[in-house]
Amino acid sequence: MTMRTRSLGTTGPQVSALGLGCMGMSALYGDADRTESIATIHAALEAGVTLLDTGDFYGMGHNEMLIGEALRSAPAARREQALVSVKFGALRGPDGGWSGYDGRPAAVRNFAAYSLQRLGVDHIDVYRIARLDPAVPIEETVGAIAELIEQGYVRHIGLSEVGARTIRRAAATAPIADLQIEYSLISRGIEESILPTTRELGIAVTAYGVLSRGLISGHYTADRQLAANDFRAFSPRFQGDNLRHNLGLVEALRKIAEQKGVSVAQIAIAWVLAQGEDIVPLVGARTRERLTESLGALDVRLDDADLAAIEQAVPAGAAAGDRYGAAALAHLDSER
Ligand SMILES: NC(=O)c1ccc[n+]([C@@H]2O[C@H](COP(=O)([O-])OP(=O)(O)OC[C@H]3O[C@@H](n4cnc5c(N)ncnc54)[C@H](OP(=O)(O)O)[C@@H]3O)[C@@H](O)[C@H]2O)c1
């Protein structure tokens, strides 16, 4: 299979049309199998996936060390094609708690030094703060990454979960490759002002949560037991009546998927792929089986009739519940 590619904005690299988000291999969705996680990264690289996404705070460095190990044990040709996108800035505690974000230039340099060491690489391909630090102007944070580029430690600058005004300020400071933000059939907030802004400025979108953290994958069931530290155990869309309503949307989607002979997850990923060449979905597969299903979305062609049927089954704004709980929403510049 020849992997399709897309460009990370007008200034960024060509990457595979689907990226692999590695977060769930270390954190937030309950236990993951280390051996299977590494096998999944290897299988992704083998299939032509070149973009691996992580955050230094996913399992407090665990995710970066996992990716480092997977890269070291991959065939050299695959390793050399891999591009690693890293988020930094989240402040954590030993109990797993979250206590804000740090975007000061000295902190950016410190975070980068640790990430390079854990990943075992001499540069980071795309580097971004995970959430805007309200105490530090974005120009300072982005300026610090631009200095790391001059020094050869980083290749490109990205953004994460910021709104149109911040995107413009960042882009006026230095070239921005991509904005990483949640985008799926049931999280379409970016369509109003964020996507028009990135398009105007030649910035790509790396879309996360394209399966809404598994909710619209077709595999999620109302009786699923979640560990206490699973994000979904307290995410509004996964609770009670909200969950029942949202799984009803999935059943409407399933009818369309069945008519096309594909899976629900493939329809959901294909819908994001169909929204523009400037959008690269990051899929959160953590097993080879899920990865294979996700990659199948690249072969799903959605024509106008399919897109209209999908829109009717899951209209914009149809989901019940916010995409984050109130405390996490308060950190989202993109929601202001
Ligand atoms: N910038 C940010 O603020 C931000 C926030 C969150 C995530 N991210 C990045 O985006 C990546 C993707 O996000 P996400 O993991 O929340 O996205 P996702 O792809 O919507 O959800 C992944 C979950 O969906 C389930 N799933 C079911 N079928 C699947 C299939 N065919 N392929 C993949 N997953 C399937 C899996 O659960 P089971 O394994 O239980 O089946 C998996 O844990 C993350 O890994 C992370 O790198 C960024």
The ligand as an SDF file (V2000), in Angstrom:
LIG
                    3D

 48 52  0  0  0  0  0  0  0  0999 V2000
   -3.7250   18.4040   21.7000 N   0  0  0  0  0  0  0  0  0  0  0  0
   -4.5340   17.8540   22.5640 C   0  0  0  0  0  0  0  0  0  0  0  0
   -5.1130   18.5460   23.4250 O   0  0  0  0  0  0  0  0  0  0  0  0
   -4.8100   16.3880   22.5200 C   0  0  0  0  0  0  0  0  0  0  0  0
   -5.8030   15.8400   23.3420 C   0  0  0  0  0  0  0  0  0  0  0  0
   -6.0440   14.4760   23.2600 C   0  0  0  0  0  0  0  0  0  0  0  0
   -5.3250   13.6930   22.3790 C   0  0  0  0  0  0  0  0  0  0  0  0
   -4.3600   14.2480   21.6040 N   0  0  0  0  0  0  0  0  0  0  0  0
   -3.5510   13.4120   20.6630 C   0  0  0  0  0  0  0  0  0  0  0  0
   -4.4140   12.8620   19.6950 O   0  0  0  0  0  0  0  0  0  0  0  0
   -4.2780   11.4400   19.6750 C   0  0  0  0  0  0  0  0  0  0  0  0
   -5.6030   10.8090   19.3260 C   0  0  0  0  0  0  0  0  0  0  0  0
   -6.5620   11.1470   20.3280 O   0  0  0  0  0  0  0  0  0  0  0  0
   -7.4960   10.0670   20.9620 P   0  0  0  0  0  0  0  0  0  0  0  0
   -6.6420    8.8820   21.3220 O   0  0  0  0  0  0  0  0  0  0  0  0
   -8.3170   10.6950   21.9950 O   0  0  0  0  0  0  0  0  0  0  0  0
   -8.3930    9.7510   19.7260 O   0  0  0  0  0  0  0  0  0  0  0  0
   -9.4370    8.7330   19.2320 P   0  0  0  0  0  0  0  0  0  0  0  0
   -8.8150    8.0680   18.0510 O   0  0  0  0  0  0  0  0  0  0  0  0
  -10.6990    9.4700   19.0890 O   0  0  0  0  0  0  0  0  0  0  0  0
   -9.6940    7.6550   20.3880 O   0  0  0  0  0  0  0  0  0  0  0  0
   -8.8600    6.5780   20.5770 C   0  0  0  0  0  0  0  0  0  0  0  0
   -9.6150    5.4930   21.3200 C   0  0  0  0  0  0  0  0  0  0  0  0
  -10.6790    5.0200   20.4970 O   0  0  0  0  0  0  0  0  0  0  0  0
  -10.8210    3.6200   20.6140 C   0  0  0  0  0  0  0  0  0  0  0  0
  -10.9320    2.9940   19.2780 N   0  0  0  0  0  0  0  0  0  0  0  0
  -11.9040    2.1800   18.8720 C   0  0  0  0  0  0  0  0  0  0  0  0
  -11.7250    1.8200   17.5980 N   0  0  0  0  0  0  0  0  0  0  0  0
  -10.6060    2.3740   17.2000 C   0  0  0  0  0  0  0  0  0  0  0  0
   -9.8820    2.3430   15.9800 C   0  0  0  0  0  0  0  0  0  0  0  0
  -10.2730    1.6720   14.9240 N   0  0  0  0  0  0  0  0  0  0  0  0
   -8.7480    3.0450   15.9060 N   0  0  0  0  0  0  0  0  0  0  0  0
   -8.3130    3.7580   16.9570 C   0  0  0  0  0  0  0  0  0  0  0  0
   -8.9380    3.8200   18.1440 N   0  0  0  0  0  0  0  0  0  0  0  0
  -10.0890    3.1380   18.2620 C   0  0  0  0  0  0  0  0  0  0  0  0
   -9.5820    3.1170   21.3220 C   0  0  0  0  0  0  0  0  0  0  0  0
  -10.0380    2.5800   22.5410 O   0  0  0  0  0  0  0  0  0  0  0  0
   -9.6890    1.0840   22.9230 P   0  0  0  0  0  0  0  0  0  0  0  0
   -8.1980    0.9640   22.8190 O   0  0  0  0  0  0  0  0  0  0  0  0
  -10.2170    1.0010   24.3000 O   0  0  0  0  0  0  0  0  0  0  0  0
  -10.3930    0.2330   21.9110 O   0  0  0  0  0  0  0  0  0  0  0  0
   -8.7050    4.3220   21.5710 C   0  0  0  0  0  0  0  0  0  0  0  0
   -8.2460    4.3580   22.9060 O   0  0  0  0  0  0  0  0  0  0  0  0
   -3.7520   11.0870   21.0630 C   0  0  0  0  0  0  0  0  0  0  0  0
   -3.1080    9.8420   21.0670 O   0  0  0  0  0  0  0  0  0  0  0  0
   -2.8490   12.2500   21.3470 C   0  0  0  0  0  0  0  0  0  0  0  0
   -1.5790   12.0200   20.7300 O   0  0  0  0  0  0  0  0  0  0  0  0
   -4.1160   15.5770   21.6550 C   0  0  0  0  0  0  0  0  0  0  0  0
  1  2  1  0
  2  3  2  0
  2  4  1  0
  4  5  1  0
  4 48  2  0
  5  6  2  0
  6  7  1  0
  7  8  2  0
  8  9  1  0
  8 48  1  0
  9 10  1  0
  9 46  1  0
 10 11  1  0
 11 12  1  0
 11 44  1  0
 12 13  1  0
 13 14  1  0
 14 15  2  0
 14 16  1  0
 14 17  1  0
 17 18  1  0
 18 19  2  0
 18 20  1  0
 18 21  1  0
 21 22  1  0
 22 23  1  0
 23 24  1  0
 23 42  1  0
 24 25  1  0
 25 26  1  0
 25 36  1  0
 26 27  1  0
 26 35  1  0
 27 28  2  0
 28 29  1  0
 29 30  1  0
 29 35  2  0
 30 31  1  0
 30 32  2  0
 32 33  1  0
 33 34  2  0
 34 35  1  0
 36 37  1  0
 36 42  1  0
 37 38  1  0
 38 39  2  0
 38 40  1  0
 38 41  1  0
 42 43  1  0
 44 45  1  0
 44 46  1  0
 46 47  1  0
M  CHG  2   8   1  16  -1
M  END
$$$$
